[in-house]
Amino acid sequence: SEWQRKLALRQRRIDAALEVFQGPVARVDFARLDADWHGEIRHIYHALGLELSASALSAMEREMGRAANGTHHTHRAQIAEFS
């Protein structure tokens, strides 16, 4: 219940902040990010009105390569335990 409370609180804070924010906003679909991160990143940059440069994409690819063997993969298993 604490986990759900914190998620609901975060969502209320995001909604309140976006209500008054006047700049561009990109909504990230994490399932699409998982399935096709290149496409989702392009979508995000487009929504924000930004150019996705070759150097930025290259840096992201390097980071994704490093993260592939990182410890963050255990988060998925931990979240599954809450279900």
N, C-alpha and C positions, 0 to 999 in steps of 0.2 A: 504494500500500500504506500510505503514511503517513496518508492521508485515512481509510482503512478502520480503521486502528489507533486513530486519535483518536475515531472514531465508536463503536467498540467500548468504548473506555475511558470515554467519556461515558455510554454505556448501563449499564456496570457501576456507575459512581458513582451514577447515578439509581436503579438497582435497589437498591443498598445503602442509600441515603437513604430510599427509600420503604418499605423493610422495617421501619424503626423509627419512621416518621412516623405520628402518630395522627390527624392532621387530615383534612379532606376533600381529595380529589384529583380533578382533572379531566384526562382524556386528550383531547388535541386531535387531531382528524383533519384534517391539513393539506389533503387533497384536498377535503374538505367545506368547509373554511375558504375555499379558493379558489373553489369552486362556489357557495356560499351562506354568506357570512361572517356575515350576520345570524342565520341559523339555528344555526350552529355556536357563535357567541358566546352565544346564548340557552342552548344545551346546556351550555356551560362554566359559565355563571353558575348554572344550575340544579344542576349537579353539585357546585358549591362551596357551595350553599345561600345564594346571594346574590341580591338583587333587582337586576335590570337596569333602572336608572332611565332615564327619558326623556333626562335631561341627559347621562348616561354614553353612551347610544346616540348622541346627537347629537354628542358630542365624538368618538366613534369614526368617525362618518360624515364629519366634517370632516377627520380625519386620513387616512381612506381616500381622500378627494378630493385631498388634498395629495400623498399617496403615489402616486397614479395616474400622475403624471408624473415620479416620482423615478427615481433611478439604480439602485434595487434590482432592477429588472426584468432587469438584466444578470446577476444571480446565477443565474437559471434557465438561461441559455445556458452559463454557466461550469460548472454542475453537469452539464449534458448532455454537455459535453466529456469528463468523467471516465468516462462509460459506455463 
